[in-house]
Structures are given as structure tokens and as C-alpha cells.
Amino acid sequence: MTSKADVQEFYASQPIAVVGVSRDTKKFGNSAYKSLKAQGYKVIPVNPKTDSIEGDKCYPNLKSLPEKVGGVLVIVPPKQTTQVVREAHEAGINRVWMQQGAESQEAIKYCQDNGISLVYGECVMMYSHNAAWFHRAHGVVWSWMGKTPK
């Protein structure tokens, strides 16, 4: 179960690699990347199919990053998530956020078995410090429903 401390520690673990960031501005990976960057988070895009995202150099995988990152935001299909968390573990990255829809039971178990701090079942945009009003509203509704981390 995700705790409030897990969420806070993830955001504090900058820079954050965003795996699955998309060139398509209508996709969540692109929106999350742009939003986190605009809010002042240091983010590094990872996508093997492009050299740049929003004018920033994009890296094909976690092994190719120019610096050590503190966390990995995973925004890929669930079938790819286990490979991403294995790559993170091999790179010495011990914080992972699986965006809603990216989770797989195999990837969750891998993180748990390997001591990787994990956030899943949560939307990364609901908890960022200056998220758009609709993300904050989503967080308020989830809080009222008792669905947010304690």
C-alpha cells in the first residue's frame, strides 16, 4: 500500500526520469512531463523512439541517462513495466512510481522483492505541488472517498 511518505519521498528524489514520455501532446506521458517540468521538478525524458521531447534531449533507456536519478515515473503499458523496473534496479534507482494504468502484478512484486520504494494506483499529477486545478480537484474527491495515501 502506498503511503503519504512514499509519495513525498518520490517527489523529493530528483531528478526524476519519465519513462514513456510521448511526442504526442495529447498523451498523458507528454502532459505529465510538461507539467512536472513547468512546476520546477527536474525531469529527464526517456523514450527509445525519439531524440527529443519538448526541445529536451531524450534518452533511449535508463542506462543512458547523463546523471543519476532519484526516481522513475513509469508511463508505459503494463506489459513493459516489469522491464522498466528491472532496468531501474540494475541502474541503482530505488524509487518507482507506476502511473495508474502502467501497473502489473509482476512489476509490483519485483519492486517489493527487491526493496524498491513503490507508488502505484495513484496519479502522479494529483500530488505534485502546483498541479492544475482539475488534478487537485481529483485529489480532493479521492481524499473525501478515503482513497488517498495515509
OpenMM code with the backbone's topology and positions (N, CA, C; nanometers):
from openmm import Vec3, app, unit

residues = "MET THR SER LYS ALA ASP VAL GLN GLU PHE TYR ALA SER GLN PRO ILE ALA VAL VAL GLY VAL SER ARG ASP THR LYS LYS PHE GLY ASN SER ALA TYR LYS SER LEU LYS ALA GLN GLY TYR LYS VAL ILE PRO VAL ASN PRO LYS THR ASP SER ILE GLU GLY ASP LYS CYS TYR PRO ASN LEU LYS SER LEU PRO GLU LYS VAL GLY GLY VAL LEU VAL ILE VAL PRO PRO LYS GLN THR THR GLN VAL VAL ARG GLU ALA HIS GLU ALA GLY ILE ASN ARG VAL TRP MET GLN GLN GLY ALA GLU SER GLN GLU ALA ILE LYS TYR CYS GLN ASP ASN GLY ILE SER LEU VAL TYR GLY GLU CYS VAL MET MET TYR SER HIS ASN ALA ALA TRP PHE HIS ARG ALA HIS GLY VAL VAL TRP SER TRP MET GLY LYS THR PRO LYS".split()
positions = [
    Vec3(0.0840, -0.1189, 0.0000),
    Vec3(0.0000, 0.0000, 0.0000),
    Vec3(0.0881, 0.1247, 0.0000),
    Vec3(0.0545, 0.2196, -0.0805),
    Vec3(0.1285, 0.3449, -0.0903),
    Vec3(0.1008, 0.4316, 0.0321),
    Vec3(0.2063, 0.4902, 0.0865),
    Vec3(0.1896, 0.5814, 0.1995),
    Vec3(0.2162, 0.7241, 0.1535),
    Vec3(0.1717, 0.8187, 0.2344),
    Vec3(0.1969, 0.9599, 0.2064),
    Vec3(0.3474, 0.9856, 0.2026),
    Vec3(0.4223, 0.9199, 0.2890),
    Vec3(0.5681, 0.9340, 0.2917),
    Vec3(0.6299, 0.8852, 0.1606),
    Vec3(0.5784, 0.7749, 0.1047),
    Vec3(0.6286, 0.7250, -0.0238),
    Vec3(0.6116, 0.8303, -0.1325),
    Vec3(0.4960, 0.8941, -0.1343),
    Vec3(0.4669, 0.9975, -0.2335),
    Vec3(0.5622, 1.1153, -0.2153),
    Vec3(0.5765, 1.1641, -0.0925),
    Vec3(0.6632, 1.2789, -0.0653),
    Vec3(0.8093, 1.2478, -0.0989),
    Vec3(0.8538, 1.1281, -0.0643),
    Vec3(0.9925, 1.0893, -0.0927),
    Vec3(1.0170, 1.0789, -0.2426),
    Vec3(0.9164, 1.0326, -0.3172),
    Vec3(0.9337, 1.0242, -0.4616),
    Vec3(0.9573, 1.1626, -0.5207),
    Vec3(0.8737, 1.2587, -0.4855),
    Vec3(0.8889, 1.3937, -0.5403),
    Vec3(1.0205, 1.4589, -0.4973),
    Vec3(1.0706, 1.4228, -0.3813),
    Vec3(1.1960, 1.4794, -0.3320),
    Vec3(1.3175, 1.4141, -0.3974),
    Vec3(1.2994, 1.3051, -0.4673),
    Vec3(1.4111, 1.2274, -0.5217),
    Vec3(1.4485, 1.2709, -0.6630),
    Vec3(1.4717, 1.3972, -0.6814),
    Vec3(1.5026, 1.4490, -0.8138),
    Vec3(1.6499, 1.4298, -0.8475),
    Vec3(1.6818, 1.4232, -0.9757),
    Vec3(1.5905, 1.4291, -1.0890),
    Vec3(1.5079, 1.3020, -1.1023),
    Vec3(1.3986, 1.3175, -1.1753),
    Vec3(1.3062, 1.2072, -1.1979),
    Vec3(1.3085, 1.1732, -1.3467),
    Vec3(1.3346, 1.0474, -1.3779),
    Vec3(1.3270, 1.0014, -1.5166),
    Vec3(1.1811, 0.9689, -1.5470),
    Vec3(1.1330, 1.0169, -1.6603),
    Vec3(0.9958, 0.9890, -1.7022),
    Vec3(1.0044, 0.8906, -1.8194),
    Vec3(0.9776, 0.7639, -1.7900),
    Vec3(0.9861, 0.6592, -1.8916),
    Vec3(0.8497, 0.6417, -1.9560),
    Vec3(0.8472, 0.6638, -2.0871),
    Vec3(0.7211, 0.6550, -2.1600),
    Vec3(0.6673, 0.7911, -2.1974),
    Vec3(0.7496, 0.8934, -2.1804),
    Vec3(0.7083, 1.0261, -2.2241),
    Vec3(0.6849, 1.0195, -2.3750),
    Vec3(0.5811, 1.0855, -2.4214),
    Vec3(0.5400, 1.0744, -2.5609),
    Vec3(0.5609, 1.2057, -2.6365),
    Vec3(0.5875, 1.1930, -2.7660),
    Vec3(0.5931, 1.3111, -2.8535),
    Vec3(0.4532, 1.3652, -2.8786),
    Vec3(0.3543, 1.2804, -2.8653),
    Vec3(0.2150, 1.3171, -2.8899),
    Vec3(0.1646, 1.4015, -2.7724),
    Vec3(0.1361, 1.5265, -2.7993),
    Vec3(0.0954, 1.6189, -2.6928),
    Vec3(-0.0397, 1.5838, -2.6311),
    Vec3(-0.1141, 1.4924, -2.6926),
    Vec3(-0.2434, 1.4512, -2.6386),
    Vec3(-0.2304, 1.3323, -2.5428),
    Vec3(-0.1132, 1.2755, -2.5329),
    Vec3(-0.0927, 1.1582, -2.4468),
    Vec3(-0.0510, 1.2015, -2.3066),
    Vec3(-0.0876, 1.1198, -2.2081),
    Vec3(-0.0605, 1.1530, -2.0691),
    Vec3(0.0894, 1.1673, -2.0418),
    Vec3(0.1717, 1.0830, -2.1030),
    Vec3(0.3162, 1.0902, -2.0791),
    Vec3(0.3732, 1.2259, -2.1136),
    Vec3(0.3263, 1.2855, -2.2201),
    Vec3(0.3706, 1.4181, -2.2593),
    Vec3(0.3182, 1.5229, -2.1615),
    Vec3(0.1906, 1.5131, -2.1272),
    Vec3(0.1304, 1.6093, -2.0342),
    Vec3(0.1979, 1.6053, -1.8978),
    Vec3(0.2233, 1.4850, -1.8475),
    Vec3(0.2875, 1.4722, -1.7165),
    Vec3(0.4273, 1.5312, -1.7198),
    Vec3(0.5029, 1.5004, -1.8243),
    Vec3(0.6387, 1.5532, -1.8370),
    Vec3(0.6373, 1.7064, -1.8372),
    Vec3(0.5553, 1.7638, -1.9239),
    Vec3(0.5494, 1.9105, -1.9337),
    Vec3(0.5038, 1.9737, -1.8030),
    Vec3(0.4039, 1.9148, -1.7403),
    Vec3(0.3504, 1.9709, -1.6172),
    Vec3(0.4531, 1.9658, -1.5044),
    Vec3(0.5165, 1.8515, -1.4858),
    Vec3(0.6177, 1.8404, -1.3798),
    Vec3(0.7326, 1.9376, -1.4037),
    Vec3(0.7754, 1.9480, -1.5275),
    Vec3(0.8842, 2.0412, -1.5620),
    Vec3(0.8414, 2.1863, -1.5339),
    Vec3(0.7207, 2.2215, -1.5745),
    Vec3(0.6710, 2.3581, -1.5532),
    Vec3(0.6586, 2.3917, -1.4049),
    Vec3(0.6372, 2.2894, -1.3223),
    Vec3(0.6244, 2.3101, -1.1779),
    Vec3(0.7602, 2.3181, -1.1083),
    Vec3(0.8675, 2.3032, -1.1848),
    Vec3(1.0007, 2.3170, -1.1271),
    Vec3(1.0693, 2.1864, -1.0918),
    Vec3(1.0051, 2.0737, -1.1190),
    Vec3(1.0715, 1.9459, -1.0956),
    Vec3(1.1767, 1.9240, -1.2032),
    Vec3(1.2875, 1.8643, -1.1654),
    Vec3(1.3898, 1.8300, -1.2638),
    Vec3(1.3528, 1.6927, -1.3190),
    Vec3(1.3150, 1.6882, -1.4457),
    Vec3(1.2715, 1.5651, -1.5100),
    Vec3(1.3570, 1.5377, -1.6334),
    Vec3(1.3775, 1.4095, -1.6595),
    Vec3(1.4560, 1.3674, -1.7743),
    Vec3(1.3702, 1.2714, -1.8560),
    Vec3(1.3471, 1.3022, -1.9855),
    Vec3(1.2615, 1.2163, -2.0669),
    Vec3(1.3337, 1.0901, -2.1156),
    Vec3(1.2596, 0.9787, -2.1144),
    Vec3(1.3118, 0.8514, -2.1627),
    Vec3(1.2103, 0.7912, -2.2598),
    Vec3(1.2538, 0.7742, -2.3839),
    Vec3(1.1726, 0.7116, -2.4880),
    Vec3(1.2675, 0.6680, -2.5990),
    Vec3(1.2750, 0.5376, -2.6269),
    Vec3(1.3701, 0.4896, -2.7270),
    Vec3(1.3355, 0.5280, -2.8706),
    Vec3(1.2196, 0.5878, -2.8918),
    Vec3(1.1747, 0.6164, -3.0280),
    Vec3(1.1935, 0.7613, -3.0712),
    Vec3(1.2589, 0.8425, -2.9867),
    Vec3(1.2795, 0.9817, -3.0248),
    Vec3(1.4054, 1.0371, -2.9586),
    Vec3(1.4632, 1.1383, -3.0213),
    Vec3(1.5836, 1.2014, -2.9672),
    Vec3(1.5530, 1.3222, -2.8796),
    Vec3(1.4307, 1.3769, -2.8940),
    Vec3(1.3971, 1.4931, -2.8115),
    Vec3(1.2480, 1.4968, -2.7825),
    Vec3(1.2177, 1.5563, -2.6691),
    Vec3(1.0793, 1.5786, -2.6252),
    Vec3(1.0708, 1.7233, -2.5795),
    Vec3(0.9785, 1.7968, -2.6384),
    Vec3(0.9568, 1.9357, -2.5980),
    Vec3(1.0882, 2.0152, -2.5978),
    Vec3(1.1771, 1.9852, -2.6935),
    Vec3(1.3045, 2.0557, -2.7043),
    Vec3(1.4143, 2.0048, -2.6130),
    Vec3(1.3855, 1.9041, -2.5301),
    Vec3(1.4851, 1.8475, -2.4386),
    Vec3(1.5389, 1.7168, -2.4958),
    Vec3(1.6676, 1.6926, -2.4739),
    Vec3(1.7273, 1.5666, -2.5185),
    Vec3(1.6551, 1.4517, -2.4490),
    Vec3(1.6205, 1.3515, -2.5275),
    Vec3(1.5510, 1.2344, -2.4763),
    Vec3(1.6467, 1.1154, -2.4833),
    Vec3(1.6399, 1.0297, -2.3860),
    Vec3(1.7312, 0.9162, -2.3755),
    Vec3(1.6564, 0.7869, -2.4047),
    Vec3(1.7241, 0.6893, -2.4663),
    Vec3(1.6559, 0.5665, -2.5059),
    Vec3(1.6233, 0.4711, -2.3915),
    Vec3(1.6970, 0.4821, -2.2796),
    Vec3(1.6749, 0.3922, -2.1661),
    Vec3(1.7405, 0.4509, -2.0418),
    Vec3(1.7180, 0.3880, -1.9296),
    Vec3(1.7714, 0.4401, -1.8030),
    Vec3(1.9233, 0.4296, -1.7950),
    Vec3(1.9817, 0.3314, -1.8626),
    Vec3(2.1273, 0.3142, -1.8601),
    Vec3(2.1996, 0.4291, -1.9301),
    Vec3(2.1319, 0.4965, -2.0205),
    Vec3(2.1957, 0.6019, -2.0993),
    Vec3(2.1809, 0.7421, -2.0396),
    Vec3(2.1197, 0.7538, -1.9228),
    Vec3(2.0982, 0.8860, -1.8636),
    Vec3(2.2310, 0.9536, -1.8311),
    Vec3(2.2366, 1.0856, -1.8426),
    Vec3(2.3620, 1.1576, -1.8198),
    Vec3(2.3973, 1.1747, -1.6718),
    Vec3(2.3019, 1.1467, -1.5846),
    Vec3(2.3253, 1.1609, -1.4409),
    Vec3(2.2378, 1.0619, -1.3660),
    Vec3(2.2721, 1.0408, -1.2417),
    Vec3(2.1944, 0.9501, -1.1545),
    Vec3(2.0612, 1.0170, -1.1228),
    Vec3(1.9549, 0.9407, -1.1321),
    Vec3(1.8229, 0.9933, -1.0971),
    Vec3(1.7782, 0.9323, -0.9654),
    Vec3(1.6892, 1.0023, -0.8987),
    Vec3(1.6394, 0.9546, -0.7704),
    Vec3(1.5150, 0.8706, -0.7827),
    Vec3(1.4431, 0.8858, -0.8926),
    Vec3(1.3195, 0.8123, -0.9099),
    Vec3(1.2840, 0.7976, -1.0560),
    Vec3(1.1967, 0.7024, -1.0826),
    Vec3(1.1498, 0.6761, -1.2179),
    Vec3(0.9974, 0.6784, -1.2184),
    Vec3(0.9418, 0.7632, -1.3019),
    Vec3(0.7982, 0.7651, -1.3267),
    Vec3(0.7747, 0.6782, -1.4493),
    Vec3(0.6952, 0.5729, -1.4333),
    Vec3(0.6708, 0.4761, -1.5399),
    Vec3(0.5336, 0.5008, -1.6014),
    Vec3(0.5336, 0.5351, -1.7314),
    Vec3(0.4088, 0.5608, -1.8031),
    Vec3(0.4134, 0.4798, -1.9330),
    Vec3(0.4162, 0.3495, -1.9176),
    Vec3(0.4197, 0.2580, -2.0319),
    Vec3(0.3087, 0.1542, -2.0126),
    Vec3(0.2776, 0.0777, -2.1165),
    Vec3(0.1801, -0.0302, -2.0988),
    Vec3(0.2294, -0.1316, -1.9956),
    Vec3(0.1377, -0.1930, -1.9210),
    Vec3(0.1766, -0.2872, -1.8161),
    Vec3(0.2725, -0.3977, -1.8625),
    Vec3(0.2606, -0.4410, -1.9862),
    Vec3(0.3486, -0.5465, -2.0376),
    Vec3(0.4952, -0.5027, -2.0396),
    Vec3(0.5202, -0.3726, -2.0424),
    Vec3(0.6570, -0.3200, -2.0472),
    Vec3(0.7095, -0.2783, -1.9095),
    Vec3(0.6226, -0.2676, -1.8124),
    Vec3(0.6604, -0.2115, -1.6826),
    Vec3(0.7639, -0.2952, -1.6084),
    Vec3(0.7527, -0.4263, -1.6113),
    Vec3(0.8497, -0.5095, -1.5405),
    Vec3(0.9897, -0.4856, -1.5941),
    Vec3(1.0037, -0.4749, -1.7253),
    Vec3(1.1357, -0.4487, -1.7835),
    Vec3(1.1895, -0.3137, -1.7356),
    Vec3(1.1044, -0.2143, -1.7274),
    Vec3(1.1476, -0.0819, -1.6818),
    Vec3(1.1954, -0.0888, -1.5367),
    Vec3(1.1212, -0.1569, -1.4491),
    Vec3(1.1630, -0.1612, -1.3083),
    Vec3(1.2897, -0.2448, -1.2913),
    Vec3(1.3081, -0.3473, -1.3732),
    Vec3(1.4339, -0.4239, -1.3692),
    Vec3(1.5507, -0.3357, -1.4104),
    Vec3(1.5305, -0.2579, -1.5148),
    Vec3(1.6351, -0.1661, -1.5614),
    Vec3(1.6654, -0.0617, -1.4531),
    Vec3(1.5621, -0.0130, -1.3872),
    Vec3(1.5829, 0.0836, -1.2780),
    Vec3(1.6664, 0.0201, -1.1672),
    Vec3(1.6308, -0.1006, -1.1292),
    Vec3(1.7040, -0.1719, -1.0240),
    Vec3(1.8503, -0.1915, -1.0632),
    Vec3(1.8742, -0.2329, -1.1859),
    Vec3(2.0113, -0.2521, -1.2346),
    Vec3(2.0901, -0.1212, -1.2339),
    Vec3(2.0210, -0.0104, -1.2535),
    Vec3(2.0857, 0.1211, -1.2543),
    Vec3(2.1002, 0.1793, -1.1134),
    Vec3(2.0554, 0.1063, -1.0123),
    Vec3(2.0665, 0.1532, -0.8744),
    Vec3(1.9602, 0.2532, -0.8340),
    Vec3(1.8520, 0.2598, -0.9081),
    Vec3(1.7419, 0.3515, -0.8778),
    Vec3(1.6426, 0.2762, -0.7895),
    Vec3(1.6131, 0.3312, -0.6722),
    Vec3(1.5298, 0.2560, -0.5776),
    Vec3(1.3956, 0.3210, -0.5470),
    Vec3(1.3508, 0.4113, -0.6368),
    Vec3(1.2177, 0.4703, -0.6213),
    Vec3(1.1460, 0.4645, -0.7561),
    Vec3(1.0262, 0.4076, -0.7551),
    Vec3(0.9478, 0.3929, -0.8776),
    Vec3(0.8047, 0.4364, -0.8516),
    Vec3(0.7503, 0.5097, -0.9453),
    Vec3(0.6074, 0.5443, -0.9448),
    Vec3(0.5496, 0.4849, -1.0717),
    Vec3(0.4590, 0.3898, -1.0583),
    Vec3(0.3869, 0.3334, -1.1717),
    Vec3(0.2582, 0.4120, -1.1857),
    Vec3(0.2528, 0.4949, -1.2888),
    Vec3(0.1326, 0.5734, -1.3130),
    Vec3(0.0132, 0.4791, -1.3276),
    Vec3(-0.1033, 0.5241, -1.2838),
    Vec3(-0.2244, 0.4432, -1.2988),
    Vec3(-0.2326, 0.3928, -1.4425),
    Vec3(-0.2556, 0.2641, -1.4565),
    Vec3(-0.2651, 0.2040, -1.5888),
    Vec3(-0.1355, 0.1399, -1.6347),
    Vec3(-0.0240, 0.1713, -1.5688),
    Vec3(0.1048, 0.1114, -1.6043),
    Vec3(0.1372, -0.0087, -1.5169),
    Vec3(0.0609, -0.0284, -1.4109),
    Vec3(0.0926, -0.1330, -1.3141),
    Vec3(0.0747, -0.2728, -1.3723),
    Vec3(0.1597, -0.3621, -1.3249),
    Vec3(0.1400, -0.5051, -1.3484),
    Vec3(0.1760, -0.5750, -1.2173),
    Vec3(0.1098, -0.6834, -1.1883),
    Vec3(0.1384, -0.7563, -1.0639),
    Vec3(0.2833, -0.8040, -1.0612),
    Vec3(0.3354, -0.8447, -1.1757),
    Vec3(0.4739, -0.8899, -1.1831),
    Vec3(0.5705, -0.7758, -1.1471),
    Vec3(0.5455, -0.6572, -1.1991),
    Vec3(0.6322, -0.5422, -1.1709),
    Vec3(0.6222, -0.5005, -1.0239),
    Vec3(0.5021, -0.5027, -0.9693),
    Vec3(0.4828, -0.4684, -0.8277),
    Vec3(0.5594, -0.5669, -0.7400),
    Vec3(0.5454, -0.6941, -0.7686),
    Vec3(0.6157, -0.7968, -0.6916),
    Vec3(0.7668, -0.7815, -0.7054),
    Vec3(0.8144, -0.7506, -0.8249),
    Vec3(0.9582, -0.7304, -0.8454),
    Vec3(1.0091, -0.6179, -0.7549),
    Vec3(0.9371, -0.5075, -0.7517),
    Vec3(0.9769, -0.3951, -0.6656),
    Vec3(0.9779, -0.4370, -0.5194),
    Vec3(0.8731, -0.5031, -0.4752),
    Vec3(0.8638, -0.5459, -0.3357),
    Vec3(0.9749, -0.6433, -0.3003),
    Vec3(1.0049, -0.7358, -0.3896),
    Vec3(1.1093, -0.8360, -0.3644),
    Vec3(1.2502, -0.7777, -0.3656),
    Vec3(1.2660, -0.6613, -0.4286),
    Vec3(1.3994, -0.6032, -0.4438),
    Vec3(1.4191, -0.4733, -0.3666),
    Vec3(1.3302, -0.4449, -0.2722),
    Vec3(1.3464, -0.3282, -0.1855),
    Vec3(1.3337, -0.1947, -0.2551),
    Vec3(1.2565, -0.1907, -0.3629),
    Vec3(1.2353, -0.0658, -0.4370),
    Vec3(1.1127, 0.0037, -0.3787),
    Vec3(1.1288, 0.1282, -0.3371),
    Vec3(1.0168, 0.2075, -0.2867),
    Vec3(0.9201, 0.2294, -0.4027),
    Vec3(0.7946, 0.1992, -0.3806),
    Vec3(0.6986, 0.1952, -0.4904),
    Vec3(0.5723, 0.2737, -0.4601),
    Vec3(0.5295, 0.3511, -0.5587),
    Vec3(0.3987, 0.4154, -0.5568),
    Vec3(0.3242, 0.3610, -0.6781),
    Vec3(0.2039, 0.3105, -0.6559),
    Vec3(0.1209, 0.2649, -0.7671),
    Vec3(-0.0251, 0.2821, -0.7296),
    Vec3(-0.1093, 0.2821, -0.8325),
    Vec3(-0.2517, 0.3029, -0.8082),
    Vec3(-0.2855, 0.4484, -0.7817),
    Vec3(-0.1902, 0.5351, -0.8076),
    Vec3(-0.2071, 0.6788, -0.7830),
    Vec3(-0.1696, 0.7566, -0.9092),
    Vec3(-0.2311, 0.8703, -0.9273),
    Vec3(-0.1979, 0.9585, -1.0402),
    Vec3(-0.0913, 1.0573, -0.9949),
    Vec3(0.0196, 1.0587, -1.0643),
    Vec3(0.1320, 1.1451, -1.0276),
    Vec3(0.0916, 1.2927, -1.0266),
    Vec3(-0.0042, 1.3301, -1.1092),
    Vec3(-0.0420, 1.4712, -1.1184),
    Vec3(-0.1256, 1.5176, -0.9989),
    Vec3(-0.1893, 1.4266, -0.9282),
    Vec3(-0.2711, 1.4666, -0.8128),
    Vec3(-0.1869, 1.5172, -0.6971),
    Vec3(-0.0607, 1.4786, -0.6910),
    Vec3(0.0210, 1.5072, -0.5735),
    Vec3(0.1332, 1.6060, -0.5983),
    Vec3(0.1562, 1.6454, -0.7226),
    Vec3(0.2625, 1.7420, -0.7486),
    Vec3(0.2233, 1.8765, -0.6885),
    Vec3(0.3223, 1.9547, -0.6484),
    Vec3(0.2930, 2.0709, -0.5634),
    Vec3(0.2154, 2.1837, -0.6292),
    Vec3(0.2204, 2.1993, -0.7602),
    Vec3(0.1442, 2.3055, -0.8257),
    Vec3(0.0648, 2.2514, -0.9430),
    Vec3(-0.0010, 2.1396, -0.9231),
    Vec3(-0.0770, 2.0761, -1.0306),
    Vec3(-0.1930, 2.1653, -1.0737),
    Vec3(-0.2394, 2.1420, -1.1954),
    Vec3(-0.3549, 2.2140, -1.2478),
    Vec3(-0.4762, 2.1882, -1.1577),
    Vec3(-0.5716, 2.2799, -1.1600),
    Vec3(-0.6854, 2.2734, -1.0696),
    Vec3(-0.7618, 2.1412, -1.0803),
    Vec3(-0.7742, 2.0858, -1.2021),
    Vec3(-0.8530, 1.9628, -1.2163),
    Vec3(-0.7808, 1.8429, -1.1556),
    Vec3(-0.6472, 1.8453, -1.1534),
    Vec3(-0.5735, 1.7381, -1.0857),
    Vec3(-0.5902, 1.7509, -0.9334),
    Vec3(-0.5841, 1.8756, -0.8854),
    Vec3(-0.6046, 1.8967, -0.7419),
    Vec3(-0.7467, 1.8573, -0.7015),
    Vec3(-0.8455, 1.8902, -0.7877),
    Vec3(-0.9845, 1.8531, -0.7591),
    Vec3(-0.9988, 1.7007, -0.7546),
    Vec3(-0.9320, 1.6334, -0.8444),
    Vec3(-0.9318, 1.4862, -0.8441),
    Vec3(-0.8793, 1.4361, -0.7094),
    Vec3(-0.7730, 1.4987, -0.6614),
    Vec3(-0.7161, 1.4608, -0.5324),
    Vec3(-0.8127, 1.4848, -0.4169),
    Vec3(-0.8844, 1.5961, -0.4212),
    Vec3(-0.9813, 1.6275, -0.3156),
    Vec3(-1.0925, 1.5230, -0.3140),
    Vec3(-1.1443, 1.4897, -0.4315),
    Vec3(-1.2518, 1.3897, -0.4392),
    Vec3(-1.2023, 1.2555, -0.3871),
    Vec3(-1.0823, 1.2140, -0.4281),
    Vec3(-1.0276, 1.0869, -0.3798),
    Vec3(-1.0069, 1.0905, -0.2290),
    Vec3(-0.9664, 1.2051, -0.1769),
    Vec3(-0.9475, 1.2188, -0.0330),
    Vec3(-1.0804, 1.2015, 0.0398),
    Vec3(-1.1856, 1.2656, -0.0095),
    Vec3(-1.3182, 1.2511, 0.0502),
    Vec3(-1.3632, 1.1050, 0.0500),
    Vec3(-1.3222, 1.0327, -0.0542),
    Vec3(-1.3622, 0.8918, -0.0678),
    Vec3(-1.2697, 0.7974, 0.0102),
    Vec3(-1.1680, 0.8542, 0.0740),
    Vec3(-1.0756, 0.7729, 0.1520),
    Vec3(-0.9770, 0.6935, 0.0669),
    Vec3(-0.9517, 0.7393, -0.0552),
    Vec3(-0.8656, 0.6659, -0.1480),
    Vec3(-0.7229, 0.7186, -0.1538),
    Vec3(-0.6896, 0.8230, -0.0821),
    Vec3(-0.5543, 0.8765, -0.0891),
    Vec3(-0.4651, 0.8124, 0.0174),
    Vec3(-0.3343, 0.8104, -0.0081),
    Vec3(-0.2417, 0.7502, 0.0890),
    Vec3(-0.2474, 0.8195, 0.2248),
    Vec3(-0.2254, 0.7410, 0.3270),
    Vec3(-0.2255, 0.7940, 0.4641),
    Vec3(-0.0845, 0.8065, 0.5121),
] * unit.nanometer
topology = app.Topology()
chain = topology.addChain("A")
for resn in residues:
    res = topology.addResidue(resn, chain)
    for name in ("N", "CA", "C"):
        topology.addAtom(name, app.Element.getBySymbol(name[0]), res)
